[in-house]
Amino acid sequence: MKLSVIRRACGSLRIHPGSRVSGLSHRCPPVAPAGRRSTLRAASGSTGGGTSPKVAVNFGKKSWRGDGFESNSPLKEVVQSTKEAMVALQRSHPSIQPLLAIIQAGEDDSLLEINKKMAGKIGLNVTQICLAEECSEDEIVEELLKLNEDPRVHGVYLHLPQASLTSRVLDTLKPEKDIDGITDLNVGRLARGDLSKGFLSPTASAVLDLLVKHDAPLEGKNALLVGGEGPVALALQCLIEKSGMVAVKINWSSTSLQRQLMQADAVVLLGTGNMDVPSTWFRPGTAIIRCEPNMEPVEHATEISSKFELWYLTAAYRTQNVVHSCCRWIQEKQYRPWLLRSLKLQPLTPVPSDIEISRAQIPKPVNQLAEEVGLLPEELEAYGRNKAKVRLSLLDRLHTQPDGKYVLVAGITPTPLGEGKSTVTIGLVQALSAHLKLNSFACLRQPSQGPTFGVKGGAAGGGYAQVIPMEEFNLHLTGDIHAITAANNLVAAAIDARMLHEATQSDKALFNRLVPSVNGVRRFSPIQISRLRRLGFNKTDPASLTPQEVSTFVRLDLDPSTITWQRVVDTNDRFLRKITVGQASTEKGQIRETGFDIAVASEIMAILALADSLEDMRNRLARMVVGTSRAGQPVTTEDLGVSGALTVLMKDAIKPTLMQTLEGTPVFVHAGPFANIAHGNSSVLADKLALKLVGRDGFVVTEAGFGADIGMEKFFNIKCRASGLRPNVVVLVATVRALKMHGGGPNVSAGAPLPKEYIDENLSLVAGGCHSNLRKQIQIAHLFGVPVVVALNVFKTDTQAEIEHVCQIAKECGASDAVPCHHWAQGGRGSLELAQAVNEAANRPGNFQFLYDIEMPIAEKIRTIAQKVYGADDIELSPTAKDKIDYYNQQGYGLLPICMAKTHLSLSHMPDKKGAPTGFVLPIRDVRASIGAGFIYPLVGTMSTMPGLPTRPCFYDIDLDPVTEEITGLF
């Protein structure tokens, strides 16, 4: 392969000003003549003296073929084996071409030409980075850093003067690309005898081959290494000793040089020397290999190769290392078995506060956790010590890897206090990974800061089943919600600005500003061309539009009364629920009423949770409808010209965040959509990444918001449709407290003491709740063909009789199993029964099915959910709801799934109706659409998308120690 061709293949490698890429024009210098007296002089400062010691030796009376490939030669064997490895590599991975990068100082020389010739013979790609002869250390390091991070480069050859191979330069070179074996790590591996990851020095390997060829076996022979320092000399000494020879190293200035030369069976002359050595100092028949080009031969010693043979052999071993490096790189990309080291728990009684427990456990560094679960360093973007984003390239790397088992944690209809789905999720994965030694990942939603500072507190789990550090989990995390806030509010700003400009400018003025003339040329941007095509204008020249086409293009003509897009903030702020904007005189009377939602209620959050790639997210963001024109046409973010900017704001948020549980098991935290107006599940991408990482026999455990009638139904009908994934098991979380409520117990209110019925044993209330709400939720899961394991989240007030009663009735109601869980007090060990039950249920054959056909009419899909899931007799559509359904059908949105927005406190639309109500008609007061997210959401009752603060919010107890920077008061 010629370098010009190779250069095209690697054209994106940067060559800096002052550098150049050399051709293949040089020839090798002639062999030095023999003489009676040997003057051993090294060419000081010669290029290539560092990583490739130059060997100049003659055959004596032997002949040398110019191509170096006579039969049975070591060179032929190395080249042949390397070619075979290359053929096998390209047969299995035809798109991958091993690449050798050469950093050189100055012009090409003979040795460099031989290396390029050998690379061509093997079929490697080669790229040369030619620096000035007097290049600085900084220049070399800069080039190395680029090559280190370039995935196309599989080996780096430093063809530089010895003086340039400083410790800083060698420390910069990645050991896995060090095909000359000169980094400290590779030399250390050789010394230790661990060659599974490192590389042998090509020069040392070539020298040893020639010694074996000259005088096998070598065991017990004496080899003298004269002069030379550095990694090549160390590698050679180590390799010679491992061959069974006795290796002695001596300096040129040593007084015992003559005696040592006379005793040696083989002499390897290294480094810089400047002295006359009589030929009588060498014992007749001594094998001599000289590692400098300007040394004359010794008259009666046996010089066992020509310099060309050794140079070619060194180059052959170098190319072999490149191929090996490429093969290792490919192997690294394959699925890796987990080497998870769990963290030990020492549960205390009584159980301390969540933040005390979290702070008492020291998390593993996130890069260590990532390595343990098979992530590559380049797939990780660390955010401090404890958390990191994971790149989506993982899906491409493991696309052939079978998925693990998929487990959904849902719950019965909860009390206002919540029933602990998050703690069950975390306790289950701790039990699976840390105790049963089964790979498992938890996939959780990112919590909003509104509840954290409001009344509910954080969402990191609780007790000894938590994600840690819980402060980082609950506050900011990696900024995804802030990115959503910025993107959402950019859309809101674009809407109001566009309406202002359209109201105050003519068509011509708008056109001139939207499509400005730059240097006398007017061009449409790509997003504007997309709008023209949607309008049916197949034109790209701005001058070709007619006045009517210009008007249609520049005017969105948004009807303010139809705008559904609101601004967001991640704080509970009831006074932003309804606001008036545009009151400043600069807005020229463009006043309208609008409001704020909490950030996690933004459609952008739902899109983040449902997108399966960056491209899919870009397309979904472009499809978001913000309102309608006065002509009744939907207006999208693409029409506003803002969808590309939204993607830029969200480009990092699409990557899931890796964290860990208290027992060191992995967790993905990603997305956190509302469970009423959205689907209330963590992201599709987090689940997909985790399912690849855990392997065929592993488990991914994810959680659905609210009760199974809401979160689980949406998980199946919306998320599973979007992802193509199919669950193996549903874990249905219940508590004695919630079951008593559904069995007829008094109301439960957040912040108020529990009535005595919830503290004292009451089997009658428990049974009532089991036979009503628990039975119904199990039946809902069975509608989808998924087995159910009931997890009873045990509280300290629960009695043994109540626990056994729940488990018995749950199995009678159709659960595959029902087990008590003590993870809050004991960690993973307290959920071992649950883990075993889930493992058993997941291995049973499934028969997953959707609840409704997506092609059913919108009203029929709503009716199916109301009747089969909620237990309603029928639905009642308001006139507004009917009109909206007709409009959505007209716009082609009729094939979207349904996302019911109703209270989570009852199976019905009436929060005070507990158990399993029947005989009611479900009222649908309005129907709205999240076109970008991809669902229709009917409103059952009034949904608040901006929570308010209570009289005494959580923030009263939250503070920071200014000395230790420790946070107090989070829970």
DOKOLBA-801588 format. One record per residue (C-alpha): residue number from 1; x, y, z. Coordinates in steps of 0.2 Angstrom, whole numbers, plus 5000, padded with zeros to 4 digits. Layout:
<atoms>
NUM X Y Z
...
</atoms>
This chain:
<atoms>
1 5000 5000 5000
2 5007 5017 4995
3 5008 5031 5008
4 4997 5042 4997
5 4983 5030 4997
6 4985 5028 5016
7 4985 5046 5018
8 4968 5047 5010
9 4962 5034 5021
10 4967 5043 5036
11 4964 5061 5030
12 4956 5067 5045
13 4972 5065 5056
14 4978 5083 5058
15 4995 5089 5052
16 5000 5105 5060
17 5008 5120 5052
18 5027 5117 5050
19 5025 5098 5049
20 5024 5088 5033
21 5020 5070 5028
22 5035 5061 5020
23 5034 5050 5004
24 5042 5033 5001
25 5057 5039 4991
26 5072 5036 5002
27 5084 5021 5000
28 5093 5011 5013
29 5111 5016 5016
30 5125 5003 5010
31 5133 4991 5023
32 5149 4996 5030
33 5164 4987 5025
34 5173 4974 5036
35 5190 4978 5044
36 5203 4970 5055
37 5200 4981 5069
38 5183 4986 5076
39 5180 5004 5080
40 5164 5004 5090
41 5156 5021 5088
42 5138 5026 5090
43 5131 5040 5079
44 5126 5052 5093
45 5109 5061 5091
46 5104 5050 5076
47 5086 5049 5073
48 5078 5033 5078
49 5091 5029 5092
50 5077 5028 5105
51 5063 5016 5101
52 5072 5007 5087
53 5090 5004 5090
54 5099 5002 5073
55 5108 4986 5071
56 5122 4985 5058
57 5130 4968 5057
58 5136 4958 5042
59 5134 4939 5038
60 5153 4936 5036
61 5152 4923 5023
62 5134 4921 5023
63 5123 4928 5009
64 5107 4939 5011
65 5093 4940 4999
66 5087 4958 4996
67 5069 4954 5001
68 5074 4945 5017
69 5062 4931 5015
70 5073 4916 5012
71 5065 4899 5017
72 5065 4895 5036
73 5071 4913 5041
74 5063 4920 5057
75 5058 4935 5047
76 5047 4924 5035
77 5039 4916 5050
78 5034 4932 5058
79 5028 4940 5042
80 5018 4924 5038
81 5010 4923 5055
82 5006 4941 5055
83 4998 4940 5038
84 4987 4926 5044
85 4981 4935 5059
86 4978 4950 5048
87 4967 4939 5036
88 4957 4932 5051
89 4954 4949 5058
90 4948 4956 5041
91 4937 4941 5038
92 4928 4943 5055
93 4929 4963 5055
94 4930 4968 5037
95 4927 4987 5041
96 4942 4988 5053
97 4959 4992 5046
98 4974 4992 5058
99 4983 5008 5058
100 5001 5012 5063
101 5005 5030 5067
102 5023 5036 5066
103 5029 5051 5075
104 5046 5056 5067
105 5058 5071 5069
106 5065 5076 5052
107 5067 5067 5036
108 5063 5048 5033
109 5078 5037 5035
110 5082 5019 5030
111 5075 5011 5045
112 5059 5021 5043
113 5058 5016 5025
114 5059 4998 5030
115 5045 5000 5043
116 5034 5007 5030
117 5038 4994 5018
118 5035 4980 5030
119 5018 4988 5035
120 5013 4988 5017
121 5018 4970 5015
122 5007 4965 5030
123 4993 4977 5024
124 4993 4990 5038
125 4987 5008 5036
126 5001 5020 5040
127 5000 5038 5045
128 5016 5049 5047
129 5016 5064 5058
130 5032 5073 5053
131 5039 5086 5066
132 5054 5097 5064
133 5070 5090 5068
134 5072 5100 5084
135 5054 5098 5089
136 5050 5102 5107
137 5043 5090 5121
138 5027 5099 5121
139 5024 5096 5102
140 5027 5078 5104
141 5015 5077 5119
142 5002 5086 5109
143 5002 5074 5095
144 5002 5059 5107
145 4987 5065 5116
146 4978 5066 5099
147 4983 5048 5094
148 4979 5041 5111
149 4961 5047 5109
150 4959 5042 5091
151 4950 5025 5090
152 4957 5022 5072
153 4975 5021 5078
154 4980 5005 5085
155 4999 5007 5087
156 5011 5022 5089
157 5029 5021 5084
158 5040 5035 5091
159 5054 5037 5078
160 5063 5050 5088
161 5081 5054 5095
162 5084 5046 5112
163 5085 5063 5120
164 5067 5066 5114
165 5060 5051 5123
166 5058 5059 5140
167 5049 5053 5155
168 5034 5065 5151
169 5033 5058 5133
170 5033 5040 5138
171 5021 5043 5152
172 5009 5052 5139
173 5009 5037 5127
174 4995 5025 5131
175 5002 5008 5135
176 4989 4999 5125
177 4996 5008 5109
178 5014 5007 5114
179 5019 4994 5101
180 5037 4996 5105
181 5035 4991 5123
182 5044 5006 5130
183 5032 5013 5143
184 5035 5009 5161
185 5019 4999 5162
186 5024 4988 5147
187 5042 4985 5153
188 5035 4981 5171
189 5023 4968 5163
190 5038 4960 5154
191 5048 4960 5170
192 5034 4952 5180
193 5030 4939 5166
194 5013 4946 5162
195 5012 4948 5143
196 4993 4946 5142
197 4991 4965 5139
198 5008 4972 5136
199 5019 4972 5121
200 5037 4965 5119
201 5050 4977 5112
202 5051 4973 5093
203 5070 4975 5094
204 5072 4964 5109
205 5061 4951 5100
206 5072 4952 5084
207 5088 4950 5094
208 5082 4935 5103
209 5076 4927 5087
210 5093 4929 5079
211 5102 4922 5094
212 5090 4907 5094
213 5093 4905 5075
214 5112 4906 5078
215 5115 4894 5093
216 5099 4885 5099
217 5097 4880 5113
218 5102 4896 5123
219 5100 4889 5140
220 5115 4891 5151
221 5124 4902 5138
222 5132 4919 5143
223 5125 4935 5135
224 5134 4952 5137
225 5125 4968 5134
226 5137 4982 5132
227 5131 5000 5135
228 5114 5007 5132
229 5101 5012 5144
230 5082 5014 5143
231 5067 5003 5140
232 5074 4993 5125
233 5090 4988 5135
234 5079 4983 5150
235 5067 4973 5139
236 5082 4964 5130
237 5090 4959 5146
238 5074 4953 5153
239 5069 4943 5137
240 5087 4935 5136
241 5086 4930 5155
242 5069 4922 5152
243 5076 4912 5137
244 5088 4903 5149
245 5104 4913 5146
246 5114 4922 5159
247 5113 4941 5154
248 5126 4953 5161
249 5125 4971 5157
250 5141 4982 5157
251 5146 5000 5153
252 5158 5004 5139
253 5170 5012 5152
254 5171 4997 5163
255 5188 4991 5167
256 5182 4973 5166
257 5175 4975 5148
258 5189 4964 5140
259 5187 4950 5152
260 5168 4950 5150
261 5169 4950 5131
262 5181 4935 5131
263 5169 4925 5142
264 5153 4929 5132
265 5145 4917 5120
266 5135 4931 5113
267 5138 4950 5113
268 5124 4963 5110
269 5132 4981 5108
270 5120 4994 5113
271 5120 5013 5115
272 5134 5026 5113
273 5152 5020 5114
274 5168 5028 5107
275 5183 5017 5109
276 5194 5005 5099
277 5191 4987 5104
278 5204 4974 5097
279 5196 4959 5088
280 5207 4948 5100
281 5195 4954 5114
282 5181 4943 5106
283 5182 4924 5108
284 5182 4915 5091
285 5164 4910 5087
286 5156 4924 5098
287 5139 4929 5091
288 5139 4948 5090
289 5124 4959 5087
290 5127 4978 5086
291 5113 4990 5089
292 5120 5005 5081
293 5122 5008 5062
294 5140 5015 5061
295 5149 5001 5069
296 5162 4991 5059
297 5162 4972 5060
298 5173 4961 5070
299 5185 4950 5059
300 5184 4933 5067
301 5168 4934 5077
302 5152 4926 5070
303 5141 4941 5065
304 5124 4932 5064
305 5114 4943 5053
306 5115 4958 5041
307 5109 4974 5047
308 5095 4973 5035
309 5089 4956 5042
310 5088 4963 5059
311 5080 4979 5054
312 5067 4970 5044
313 5064 4958 5058
314 5062 4972 5070
315 5049 4980 5058
316 5040 4964 5056
317 5038 4962 5075
318 5032 4980 5076
319 5018 4977 5063
320 5014 4961 5072
321 5011 4971 5088
322 5000 4983 5078
323 4989 4969 5073
324 4989 4961 5090
325 4984 4979 5097
326 4970 4980 5085
327 4964 4962 5089
328 4964 4967 5108
329 4955 4983 5104
330 4941 4973 5096
331 4941 4961 5110
332 4939 4975 5122
333 4924 4980 5113
334 4916 4964 5116
335 4904 4960 5131
336 4914 4959 5147
337 4909 4948 5161
338 4906 4958 5177
339 4919 4959 5191
340 4908 4968 5203
341 4915 4971 5221
342 4900 4974 5233
343 4901 4986 5247
344 4898 4978 5264
345 4884 4984 5275
346 4883 4984 5294
347 4865 4989 5298
348 4862 4997 5314
349 4847 4996 5326
350 4838 5008 5327
351 4840 5013 5309
352 4848 5030 5307
353 4842 5044 5296
354 4844 5041 5277
355 4858 5055 5276
356 4868 5047 5290
357 4867 5030 5282
358 4872 5037 5265
359 4886 5047 5273
360 4893 5032 5282
361 4896 5022 5267
362 4910 5027 5255
363 4905 5024 5237
364 4917 5016 5225
365 4925 5028 5212
366 4913 5029 5198
367 4927 5024 5185
368 4930 5008 5196
369 4912 5004 5196
370 4911 5007 5177
371 4925 4995 5174
372 4917 4982 5185
373 4902 4981 5175
374 4910 4981 5158
375 4910 4999 5153
376 4925 5006 5143
377 4934 5022 5149
378 4930 5031 5133
379 4911 5027 5136
380 4912 5037 5153
381 4910 5056 5156
382 4914 5058 5174
383 4905 5072 5184
384 4916 5071 5200
385 4921 5056 5209
386 4904 5048 5212
387 4894 5049 5196
388 4896 5049 5177
389 4887 5050 5161
390 4887 5035 5149
391 4889 5037 5131
392 4876 5030 5119
393 4890 5022 5109
394 4889 5008 5121
395 4873 5002 5111
396 4883 5001 5095
397 4897 4991 5104
398 4885 4978 5111
399 4872 4978 5098
400 4874 4959 5096
401 4874 4956 5115
402 4857 4947 5121
403 4847 4957 5133
404 4845 4953 5151
405 4828 4950 5160
406 4817 4965 5162
407 4808 4968 5178
408 4795 4982 5182
409 4792 4988 5200
410 4774 4995 5202
411 4763 4997 5216
412 4745 4996 5223
413 4735 5012 5224
414 4746 5022 5237
415 4742 5032 5252
416 4748 5050 5251
417 4764 5044 5260
418 4770 5033 5246
419 4773 5014 5249
420 4791 5013 5245
421 4793 5007 5227
422 4810 5015 5225
423 4817 5006 5241
424 4810 4990 5235
425 4818 4993 5218
426 4835 4996 5226
427 4834 4983 5239
428 4830 4970 5225
429 4845 4974 5215
430 4856 4974 5230
431 4850 4957 5234
432 4852 4951 5216
433 4870 4958 5214
434 4878 4958 5231
435 4870 4942 5238
436 4864 4931 5224
437 4879 4936 5213
438 4867 4939 5198
439 4871 4955 5187
440 4858 4968 5190
441 4855 4986 5186
442 4842 4998 5194
443 4835 5011 5182
444 4827 5025 5192
445 4820 5042 5188
446 4829 5058 5192
447 4819 5067 5206
448 4813 5085 5205
449 4820 5097 5217
450 4802 5104 5220
451 4797 5089 5231
452 4814 5088 5239
453 4812 5106 5246
454 4793 5104 5248
455 4785 5090 5257
456 4789 5073 5250
457 4808 5074 5252
458 4821 5065 5241
459 4819 5050 5230
460 4835 5040 5233
461 4826 5026 5242
462 4828 5025 5261
463 4836 5016 5275
464 4848 5003 5269
465 4841 5003 5252
466 4848 5019 5244
467 4857 5027 5230
468 4872 5036 5236
469 4878 5049 5238
470 4860 5054 5241
471 4864 5072 5242
472 4871 5072 5224
473 4856 5061 5218
474 4843 5073 5225
475 4851 5089 5221
476 4856 5094 5203
477 4864 5077 5199
478 4872 5080 5181
479 4861 5095 5176
480 4848 5086 5165
481 4833 5095 5173
482 4842 5112 5171
483 4845 5108 5153
484 4826 5104 5151
485 4822 5120 5159
486 4833 5130 5148
487 4826 5121 5132
488 4808 5123 5137
489 4810 5141 5141
490 4819 5144 5125
491 4803 5138 5116
492 4793 5149 5127
493 4804 5164 5123
494 4803 5160 5104
495 4784 5159 5104
496 4782 5176 5112
497 4796 5185 5102
498 4789 5178 5086
499 4771 5184 5089
500 4778 5201 5093
501 4788 5202 5077
502 4774 5196 5066
503 4762 5209 5074
504 4774 5224 5072
505 4782 5220 5055
506 4777 5219 5036
507 4780 5203 5026
508 4795 5210 5018
509 4803 5216 5034
510 4800 5199 5042
511 4808 5190 5027
512 4823 5202 5026
513 4826 5198 5044
514 4823 5180 5044
515 4833 5177 5028
516 4846 5191 5029
517 4858 5195 5015
518 4876 5191 5020
519 4889 5198 5009
520 4876 5202 4996
521 4869 5184 4996
522 4853 5178 5004
523 4851 5160 5009
524 4839 5149 5018
525 4845 5140 5033
526 4842 5121 5033
527 4828 5122 5046
528 4820 5135 5035
529 4821 5124 5020
530 4812 5110 5030
531 4798 5123 5034
532 4797 5127 5015
533 4795 5109 5011
534 4782 5106 5024
535 4772 5121 5016
536 4774 5112 4999
537 4786 5125 4992
538 4800 5115 4983
539 4811 5130 4982
540 4828 5134 4989
541 4832 5151 4981
542 4824 5165 4992
543 4822 5176 4977
544 4811 5164 4969
545 4797 5165 4981
546 4781 5174 4976
547 4774 5188 4988
548 4760 5175 4994
549 4773 5162 4997
550 4784 5174 5007
551 4769 5179 5018
552 4765 5160 5021
553 4783 5157 5025
554 4786 5171 5037
555 4769 5171 5046
556 4765 5157 5059
557 4750 5167 5064
558 4749 5159 5081
559 4732 5161 5090
560 4737 5166 5107
561 4721 5157 5114
562 4728 5140 5108
563 4745 5141 5115
564 4748 5126 5126
565 4767 5129 5130
566 4771 5136 5147
567 4787 5141 5155
568 4795 5129 5168
569 4805 5130 5184
570 4811 5116 5196
571 4803 5123 5211
572 4786 5122 5219
573 4779 5139 5217
574 4760 5140 5217
575 4760 5159 5212
576 4767 5155 5195
577 4752 5144 5190
578 4744 5159 5181
579 4754 5174 5176
580 4753 5188 5163
581 4767 5192 5151
582 4771 5206 5139
583 4766 5220 5151
584 4782 5231 5148
585 4780 5245 5135
586 4793 5237 5124
587 4782 5223 5120
588 4770 5234 5112
589 4754 5228 5119
590 4757 5209 5116
591 4750 5205 5133
592 4743 5187 5137
593 4740 5175 5151
594 4751 5160 5153
595 4759 5151 5167
596 4773 5140 5174
597 4774 5121 5176
598 4786 5112 5187
599 4801 5107 5175
600 4798 5088 5176
601 4780 5092 5168
602 4788 5098 5152
603 4785 5088 5136
604 4804 5089 5134
605 4806 5078 5149
606 4794 5065 5142
607 4804 5065 5126
608 4820 5062 5135
609 4812 5047 5143
610 4805 5040 5127
611 4819 5044 5114
612 4830 5029 5109
613 4844 5039 5100
614 4850 5057 5098
615 4842 5057 5081
616 4826 5051 5088
617 4826 5065 5101
618 4830 5078 5088
619 4815 5072 5078
620 4803 5072 5093
621 4809 5089 5098
622 4805 5096 5081
623 4787 5088 5081
624 4782 5097 5097
625 4766 5107 5094
626 4765 5123 5104
627 4748 5129 5098
628 4738 5132 5082
629 4737 5145 5069
630 4722 5156 5067
631 4719 5144 5052
632 4718 5129 5063
633 4735 5122 5058
634 4747 5115 5072
635 4763 5126 5074
636 4778 5116 5079
637 4795 5120 5086
638 4802 5116 5069
639 4791 5130 5062
640 4798 5142 5076
641 4816 5137 5070
642 4821 5132 5087
643 4822 5113 5086
644 4840 5112 5082
645 4845 5123 5096
646 4834 5112 5108
647 4844 5097 5103
648 4860 5106 5107
649 4854 5110 5124
650 4849 5092 5127
651 4864 5083 5119
652 4872 5079 5136
653 4855 5076 5145
654 4851 5061 5134
655 4866 5051 5142
656 4860 5041 5157
657 4870 5045 5174
658 4879 5030 5182
659 4878 5029 5201
660 4878 5015 5214
661 4868 5008 5229
662 4874 5007 5247
663 4880 4990 5242
664 4890 4995 5227
665 4878 4989 5214
666 4875 4999 5198
667 4861 5012 5195
668 4856 5022 5180
669 4847 5038 5184
670 4839 5046 5169
671 4823 5056 5166
672 4809 5059 5178
673 4792 5063 5169
674 4776 5066 5178
675 4766 5051 5180
676 4749 5060 5177
677 4751 5071 5161
678 4766 5060 5156
679 4770 5042 5157
680 4780 5042 5174
681 4794 5030 5169
682 4813 5032 5168
683 4821 5032 5151
684 4821 5020 5137
685 4839 5023 5134
686 4844 5019 5152
687 4834 5002 5151
688 4842 4998 5134
689 4860 5001 5140
690 4857 4992 5156
691 4849 4977 5147
692 4865 4975 5136
693 4877 4977 5151
694 4869 4964 5163
695 4870 4950 5150
696 4858 4936 5146
697 4856 4930 5163
698 4856 4947 5172
699 4842 4958 5178
700 4836 4976 5174
701 4824 4983 5187
702 4815 4999 5183
703 4801 5008 5192
704 4784 5015 5187
705 4776 5030 5195
706 4761 5030 5206
707 4750 5014 5206
708 4750 5000 5194
709 4734 5006 5186
710 4743 5022 5180
711 4762 5019 5180
712 4762 5001 5175
713 4748 5003 5162
714 4758 5017 5154
715 4774 5008 5155
716 4767 4994 5145
717 4756 5003 5132
718 4768 5018 5129
719 4785 5015 5135
720 4786 4997 5128
721 4778 5002 5112
722 4792 5015 5110
723 4806 5004 5115
724 4801 4987 5108
725 4806 4979 5125
726 4796 4966 5134
727 4795 4964 5153
728 4798 4947 5161
729 4791 4951 5178
730 4780 4964 5188
731 4785 4966 5206
732 4769 4973 5214
733 4773 4983 5230
734 4761 4983 5244
735 4761 4989 5262
736 4750 4984 5276
737 4746 5002 5279
738 4739 5005 5261
739 4730 4988 5262
740 4721 4993 5278
741 4716 5010 5269
742 4708 5000 5255
743 4700 4988 5267
744 4690 5003 5275
745 4702 5011 5286
746 4702 5030 5290
747 4710 5043 5279
748 4729 5045 5279
749 4736 5062 5277
750 4754 5068 5275
751 4761 5076 5290
752 4747 5070 5301
753 4749 5056 5314
754 4743 5039 5308
755 4726 5033 5316
756 4727 5018 5328
757 4720 5006 5315
758 4736 5008 5306
759 4747 5004 5321
760 4737 4990 5329
761 4735 4973 5321
762 4719 4972 5311
763 4717 4957 5300
764 4700 4962 5294
765 4706 4978 5286
766 4721 4969 5279
767 4710 4956 5270
768 4698 4969 5264
769 4712 4978 5255
770 4719 4962 5248
771 4703 4956 5241
772 4699 4973 5233
773 4714 4984 5227
774 4728 4971 5228
775 4718 4958 5218
776 4713 4971 5205
777 4731 4977 5202
778 4737 4959 5200
779 4723 4957 5187
780 4728 4972 5178
781 4746 4965 5176
782 4739 4949 5170
783 4729 4958 5156
784 4747 4961 5149
785 4752 4943 5151
786 4766 4946 5164
787 4768 4936 5180
788 4767 4946 5196
789 4777 4944 5212
790 4770 4954 5227
791 4783 4962 5238
792 4776 4967 5255
793 4786 4982 5261
794 4787 4978 5279
795 4786 4992 5292
796 4790 4990 5310
797 4772 4992 5316
798 4767 4977 5305
799 4763 4961 5314
800 4769 4943 5309
801 4750 4938 5307
802 4747 4953 5295
803 4762 4949 5285
804 4757 4931 5283
805 4739 4935 5279
806 4744 4947 5265
807 4756 4934 5257
808 4743 4920 5258
809 4729 4931 5250
810 4741 4938 5237
811 4745 4920 5230
812 4726 4916 5231
813 4723 4931 5220
814 4735 4925 5206
815 4752 4931 5211
816 4766 4919 5207
817 4773 4923 5224
818 4772 4935 5238
819 4786 4938 5250
820 4790 4951 5264
821 4804 4963 5262
822 4815 4970 5275
823 4827 4980 5264
824 4824 4996 5273
825 4832 4989 5289
826 4843 4976 5282
827 4848 4981 5264
828 4849 4968 5251
829 4850 4953 5263
830 4832 4959 5268
831 4826 4956 5250
832 4834 4939 5247
833 4817 4931 5246
834 4811 4943 5234
835 4826 4941 5223
836 4824 4922 5223
837 4805 4924 5218
838 4809 4936 5204
839 4823 4925 5197
840 4811 4910 5197
841 4796 4920 5189
842 4808 4928 5176
843 4813 4910 5170
844 4795 4906 5166
845 4789 4908 5148
846 4779 4925 5145
847 4765 4930 5134
848 4766 4949 5134
849 4752 4958 5125
850 4746 4976 5123
851 4730 4981 5131
852 4723 4989 5115
853 4727 4990 5096
854 4735 5006 5092
855 4724 5008 5077
856 4708 5009 5087
857 4699 5025 5087
858 4705 5037 5101
859 4689 5036 5111
860 4689 5017 5110
861 4707 5017 5117
862 4701 5028 5131
863 4686 5017 5135
864 4697 5001 5135
865 4708 5008 5148
866 4694 5015 5159
867 4684 4998 5158
868 4698 4985 5159
869 4710 4994 5170
870 4700 5006 5181
871 4684 4996 5182
872 4673 5009 5175
873 4656 5005 5166
874 4660 5018 5153
875 4667 5035 5149
876 4659 5052 5146
877 4667 5064 5134
878 4664 5082 5136
879 4660 5093 5121
880 4678 5100 5122
881 4685 5082 5123
882 4675 5077 5107
883 4681 5092 5097
884 4699 5089 5102
885 4698 5071 5097
886 4690 5076 5080
887 4704 5089 5078
888 4718 5076 5082
889 4710 5063 5070
890 4710 5077 5056
891 4729 5081 5060
892 4734 5062 5059
893 4737 5060 5077
894 4724 5046 5079
895 4737 5032 5080
896 4746 5038 5095
897 4744 5029 5112
898 4734 5035 5127
899 4742 5043 5142
900 4728 5045 5155
901 4729 5060 5167
902 4719 5056 5183
903 4721 5055 5201
904 4734 5042 5208
905 4724 5040 5225
906 4710 5029 5218
907 4707 5017 5203
908 4693 5029 5199
909 4693 5047 5196
910 4687 5050 5214
911 4702 5051 5226
912 4691 5046 5241
913 4685 5030 5233
914 4697 5017 5239
915 4698 4998 5236
916 4692 4993 5219
917 4677 5005 5215
918 4664 4999 5202
919 4648 5006 5194
920 4655 5023 5189
921 4657 5033 5173
922 4674 5040 5170
923 4672 5059 5164
924 4684 5065 5151
925 4684 5084 5152
926 4697 5088 5139
927 4710 5079 5128
928 4727 5086 5124
929 4742 5079 5115
930 4761 5078 5117
931 4765 5075 5099
932 4784 5076 5101
933 4783 5063 5116
934 4770 5053 5105
935 4754 5051 5115
936 4737 5059 5118
937 4733 5063 5136
938 4714 5064 5141
939 4711 5074 5157
940 4701 5066 5170
941 4697 5080 5183
942 4709 5094 5186
943 4728 5091 5185
944 4740 5102 5194
945 4757 5103 5185
946 4764 5116 5197
947 4764 5110 5216
948 4764 5122 5230
949 4774 5123 5246
950 4766 5118 5262
951 4765 5128 5278
952 4781 5120 5284
953 4792 5114 5269
954 4807 5103 5270
955 4819 5117 5267
956 4817 5122 5286
957 4828 5107 5290
958 4841 5108 5276
959 4857 5117 5280
960 4876 5116 5276
961 4890 5115 5288
962 4902 5129 5281
963 4917 5120 5288
964 4914 5102 5283
965 4902 5106 5268
966 4891 5092 5274
967 4873 5094 5271
968 4860 5091 5284
969 4841 5089 5284
970 4839 5079 5267
971 4828 5064 5268
</atoms>
